[in-house]
């Protein structure tokens, strides 16, 4: 064989070896993987958007539930004030002119005028009193609704049983 011919046959493999050493792949293995494809970007952006929407929905629901909880706590405070005024009387119901109260907006009329509502929520309060002549007991029920809401489900309903003697 001719000495130069051997080099000509081996030349492409030398060149491929040089390309493999430079880019880290063998000859004919495809193009470089230096970036992202459009499909990969669309999948990544879609996943990111899905996670963001899920988190936003979760935060919105949490804020709404926290607001309802605050309103219910304020309504409980108003109901407890009415109940404590009734219970603090010497003879809470019939001898001190405590009477049932139809649904009324806060601030309440006499004898419930000491009830305050320092919160931004508006409430309607009703006081029901049922006397049991046989057992000599009075059941007092204080009910609190959102102001202007229908008579359906109240925010808070507290009941207690008092001895009327």
C-alpha positions as CSV (number, residue, x, y, z in Angstrom):
1,X,0.0,0.0,0.0
2,X,1.0,3.5,-0.6
3,X,1.9,5.3,2.6
4,X,-0.3,8.3,1.9
5,X,-3.4,6.2,1.0
6,X,-3.5,4.8,4.5
7,X,-3.8,8.3,5.9
8,X,-6.6,9.2,3.5
9,X,-8.6,6.2,4.7
10,X,-8.1,7.1,8.3
11,X,-8.7,10.8,7.9
12,X,-12.5,10.7,8.4
13,X,-12.2,8.8,11.6
14,X,-9.6,11.3,12.9
15,X,-11.9,14.1,12.0
16,X,-14.8,12.4,13.7
17,X,-12.7,11.8,16.7
18,X,-11.8,15.4,16.8
19,X,-15.5,16.4,16.6
20,X,-16.4,13.9,19.3
21,X,-13.8,15.4,21.6
22,X,-15.0,18.9,20.9
23,X,-18.8,18.5,21.4
24,X,-19.0,15.3,23.4
25,X,-20.9,13.2,20.9
26,X,-20.0,10.9,18.0
27,X,-20.4,11.8,14.4
28,X,-24.0,11.6,13.1
29,X,-25.8,11.6,16.5
30,X,-28.1,14.6,15.7
31,X,-28.0,18.2,16.7
32,X,-26.9,19.8,19.9
33,X,-29.2,19.8,23.0
34,X,-28.3,23.3,24.1
35,X,-31.8,24.7,24.6
36,X,-35.5,23.9,25.2
37,X,-38.0,23.0,22.5
38,X,-41.3,24.8,22.1
39,X,-43.2,21.8,23.4
40,X,-41.0,21.7,26.5
41,X,-41.6,25.4,27.1
42,X,-45.4,25.1,26.7
43,X,-45.5,22.2,29.1
44,X,-43.5,24.1,31.7
45,X,-45.6,27.2,31.4
46,X,-48.8,25.2,31.5
47,X,-47.7,23.5,34.7
48,X,-46.6,26.8,36.3
49,X,-50.0,28.4,35.4
50,X,-51.9,25.4,36.8
51,X,-50.0,25.6,40.1
52,X,-50.5,29.4,40.3
53,X,-54.3,29.1,39.7
54,X,-54.6,26.4,42.3
55,X,-52.7,28.5,44.9
56,X,-54.7,31.6,44.1
57,X,-58.0,29.7,44.5
58,X,-56.8,28.2,47.8
59,X,-55.8,31.6,49.1
60,X,-59.2,33.1,48.0
61,X,-61.1,30.4,49.8
62,X,-59.0,30.8,52.9
63,X,-59.6,34.5,53.1
64,X,-63.4,34.0,52.6
65,X,-63.5,31.4,55.4
66,X,-61.5,33.6,57.7
67,X,-64.0,36.5,57.1
68,X,-66.9,34.2,57.9
69,X,-65.2,33.0,61.0
70,X,-64.6,36.6,62.2
71,X,-68.3,37.4,61.6
72,X,-69.4,34.4,63.5
73,X,-67.1,35.2,66.4
74,X,-68.5,38.8,66.5
75,X,-72.1,37.4,66.4
76,X,-71.3,35.1,69.3
77,X,-69.9,38.0,71.3
78,X,-73.2,40.0,70.8
79,X,-75.3,36.9,71.8
80,X,-73.1,36.4,74.9
81,X,-73.6,40.0,75.9
82,X,-77.4,39.6,75.7
83,X,-77.3,36.3,77.5
84,X,-75.1,37.7,80.3
85,X,-77.3,40.7,80.8
86,X,-80.3,38.4,81.3
87,X,-78.4,36.0,83.6
88,X,-76.9,38.8,85.7
89,X,-80.3,40.0,86.9
90,X,-81.4,39.1,90.4
91,X,-84.4,37.2,89.0
92,X,-83.6,37.4,85.4
93,X,-86.9,37.2,83.6
94,X,-90.3,38.0,85.0
95,X,-89.5,40.3,87.9
96,X,-87.1,42.7,86.2
97,X,-89.2,43.3,83.1
98,X,-87.2,41.1,80.7
99,X,-89.4,40.4,77.8
100,X,-89.0,38.4,74.6
101,X,-87.6,40.6,71.8
102,X,-88.5,40.2,68.1
103,X,-85.8,40.4,65.5
104,X,-84.3,43.8,66.0
105,X,-81.1,45.4,64.7
106,X,-78.3,46.2,67.1
107,X,-78.2,48.6,69.1
108,X,-81.1,47.0,71.1
109,X,-83.9,48.8,73.0
110,X,-84.5,48.6,76.7
111,X,-83.8,46.5,78.7
112,X,-81.1,45.3,76.4
113,X,-79.5,48.7,75.8
114,X,-76.1,47.7,77.2
115,X,-75.3,45.4,74.2
116,X,-72.6,46.8,72.0
117,X,-71.1,45.7,68.7
118,X,-67.7,47.2,68.1
119,X,-67.2,45.2,64.9
120,X,-67.9,46.3,61.3
121,X,-70.6,43.6,61.0
122,X,-74.3,44.5,61.3
123,X,-76.5,42.1,63.2
124,X,-80.1,41.5,64.0
125,X,-80.9,39.9,67.4
126,X,-84.0,38.1,68.7
127,X,-84.6,36.9,72.3
128,X,-87.1,34.1,72.9
129,X,-88.4,33.1,76.4
130,X,-90.4,30.0,77.0
131,X,-91.8,29.5,80.5
132,X,-92.4,26.0,81.8
133,X,-95.0,26.3,84.6
134,X,-94.6,22.7,85.8
135,X,-90.9,22.8,86.3
136,X,-90.8,26.5,87.2
137,X,-88.1,27.1,84.5
138,X,-87.6,29.6,81.7
139,X,-85.7,28.7,78.6
140,X,-84.0,31.8,77.1
141,X,-82.8,31.6,73.4
142,X,-80.8,34.4,71.9
143,X,-80.6,34.3,68.1
144,X,-78.3,36.4,65.9
145,X,-78.5,36.9,62.1
146,X,-76.7,39.0,59.6
147,X,-78.5,42.3,59.3
148,X,-81.1,42.1,56.5
149,X,-80.6,38.4,55.9
150,X,-83.7,36.2,55.6
151,X,-85.0,34.4,58.6
152,X,-83.4,31.1,57.5
153,X,-80.2,29.9,59.2
154,X,-78.9,32.3,61.9
155,X,-75.3,32.9,62.5
156,X,-75.5,32.0,66.2
157,X,-78.2,30.6,68.5
158,X,-77.5,30.4,72.3
159,X,-80.0,28.9,74.8
160,X,-80.0,28.5,78.5
161,X,-82.4,27.4,81.2
162,X,-83.1,29.7,84.2
163,X,-85.0,29.1,87.4
164,X,-87.7,31.7,87.6
165,X,-87.9,31.7,91.4
